[in-house]
Amino acid sequence: MSFRITGLPAEKFAPLFSMSDEELAAHGAVRRTAEHAAPCRVSLTDATPGDELILTNYEHHAVDSPYRMRFAIFVRKGEETYDEVDEVPEQLRKRTLAARAFDGDGMMVAFELVEGAKLEGAIERLLAEPRAAYLHVHFAAPGCYAARVERA
């Protein structure tokens, strides 16, 4: 089964990088300099030490259900939105992931814990669930949102 993985929309975060620290705070965000491989949720690549990042809270599952979700995310300056068919970005490949299938009403209908190197199999199994409309992938240890997966 063909699938499409997307990062968050770059245009939503670009204005944050020109804000002062006070303005960022008013948006519940902070500026950071990467000290490690922090995952950018826009490009689905990892930051390298010294990269400028914004740590912000983002509602990645804005549904009218008990599964409405928001969490802290890193975004990196100047990135473009990842949007590829049948390709898994390296950022996801090297982490343990929680893949969650949701129906059209935003209700979870299936889930799987998977090593990123085996993500394609989990995507295929979860999207085979007839009620699954889309998947959300989360980094298992911190529990934060990583990417969206849909049928291509």
C-alpha positions as MATLAB code, in Angstrom:
seq = 'MSFRITGLPAEKFAPLFSMSDEELAAHGAVRRTAEHAAPCRVSLTDATPGDELILTNYEHHAVDSPYRMRFAIFVRKGEETYDEVDEVPEQLRKRTLAARAFDGDGMMVAFELVEGAKLEGAIERLLAEPRAAYLHVHFAAPGCYAARVERA';
ca = [
       0.000    0.000    0.000;
       1.321    3.380   -0.990;
       1.624    5.991    1.771;
       2.464    9.678    2.154;
       4.366   11.151    5.119;
       4.166   14.888    5.802;
       5.815   17.255    8.214;
       4.123   20.305    9.653;
       3.489   23.333    7.401;
       6.612   25.538    7.307;
       4.633   28.740    6.766;
       2.926   28.317   10.130;
       6.254   28.567   11.993;
       8.392   30.904    9.849;
       7.113   34.105   11.555;
       8.271   32.833   14.957;
      11.940   33.231   14.009;
      11.643   37.021   13.578;
       9.942   37.510   16.970;
      11.668   38.805   20.061;
      12.008   36.500   23.043;
       9.171   38.420   24.717;
       6.901   37.946   21.693;
       7.769   34.252   21.581;
       6.896   33.907   25.270;
       3.476   35.439   24.556;
       2.987   32.578   22.051;
       4.180   29.953   24.537;
       7.438   29.476   22.641;
      11.167   29.830   23.350;
      14.259   30.201   21.170;
      16.900   27.499   21.557;
      20.273   26.647   20.101;
      20.518   22.948   19.315;
      22.855   21.041   21.608;
      21.915   17.650   20.145;
      19.908   16.107   17.313;
      16.584   17.768   18.127;
      13.961   16.660   15.588;
      12.481   19.383   13.371;
       8.794   18.592   12.803;
       8.665   20.594    9.573;
      11.494   19.037    7.542;
      11.610   15.744    9.498;
      15.366   16.142    9.800;
      17.477   16.410   12.935;
      19.134   19.629   13.997;
      22.882   19.768   14.313;
      24.552   21.482   17.273;
      24.399   25.235   16.832;
      21.207   25.326   14.716;
      18.585   27.898   15.679;
      15.383   26.256   16.895;
      12.038   27.323   18.241;
      10.472   25.117   20.899;
       6.737   25.670   20.848;
       3.507   23.981   21.768;
       1.508   22.779   18.777;
      -1.951   21.263   18.460;
      -1.266   18.490   15.981;
      -4.597   16.705   16.396;
      -7.262   19.406   16.452;
     -10.272   17.090   16.475;
     -13.484   17.148   18.451;
     -12.805   13.902   20.277;
     -11.089   12.724   23.456;
      -7.949   12.265   21.316;
      -7.426   15.981   20.731;
      -3.664   16.477   21.252;
      -0.994   19.112   21.578;
       2.609   18.842   22.656;
       5.990   20.560   22.574;
       7.790   20.472   19.221;
      11.035   21.800   17.760;
      11.101   23.613   14.433;
      14.254   24.756   12.648;
      14.703   28.037   10.817;
      14.455   28.026    7.018;
      13.106   24.501    6.585;
      10.631   23.262    3.970;
       7.771   20.902    4.742;
       8.610   17.231    4.245;
       6.082   15.655    1.865;
       7.061   12.368    0.249;
       5.305    9.251   -1.016;
       6.580    5.807   -0.022;
       9.682    7.206    1.689;
      10.506    7.224    5.399;
      12.800   10.054    6.520;
      15.979    9.089    8.373;
      14.719   10.966   11.441;
      11.941    8.403   11.853;
      14.066    5.417   10.820;
      16.430    5.713   13.787;
      13.902    6.029   16.613;
      11.362    3.859   18.377;
       7.925    5.056   17.318;
       4.315    4.803   18.362;
       2.083    4.698   15.274;
      -1.580    5.455   15.895;
      -4.462    5.032   13.454;
      -7.464    7.361   13.664;
     -10.851    7.258   11.983;
     -12.559   10.208   10.309;
     -13.988   11.327   13.658;
     -10.562   11.533   15.298;
     -11.013    8.354   17.334;
      -8.087    5.967   17.713;
      -8.861    2.632   16.070;
      -5.458    0.876   16.161;
      -1.887    1.419   17.296;
       1.515   -0.183   17.172;
       4.897    0.322   18.804;
       7.586   -0.090   16.119;
      11.271    0.461   15.472;
      11.595    3.130   12.793;
      13.550    0.775   10.526;
      10.361   -1.291   10.262;
       7.869    1.574    9.951;
       6.612    0.602    6.477;
       5.206   -2.673    7.838;
       3.377   -0.879   10.640;
       1.984    1.673    8.186;
       0.697   -1.097    5.942;
      -0.904   -2.996    8.832;
      -2.498    0.094   10.367;
      -3.819    1.530    7.106;
      -5.279   -1.896    6.293;
      -7.680   -1.319    9.213;
     -10.886   -0.367    7.352;
     -11.760    2.387    9.829;
      -8.325    4.070    9.603;
      -8.427    7.450    7.862;
      -4.854    8.513    8.749;
      -1.974    7.802   11.115;
      -0.001    9.913   13.524;
       3.522    8.856   14.358;
       5.007    9.819   17.718;
       8.464    9.402   19.198;
       7.834    6.638   21.746;
      10.097    7.737   24.605;
       9.071   11.410   24.943;
       5.635   10.767   23.411;
       5.777   13.813   21.170;
       4.256   14.119   17.709;
       6.559   13.326   14.787;
       4.581   13.165   11.502;
       1.310   12.383    9.732;
       0.821    9.417    7.400;
      -1.985    9.002    4.866;
      -2.776    6.675    2.023;
      -1.156    8.014   -1.132;
];
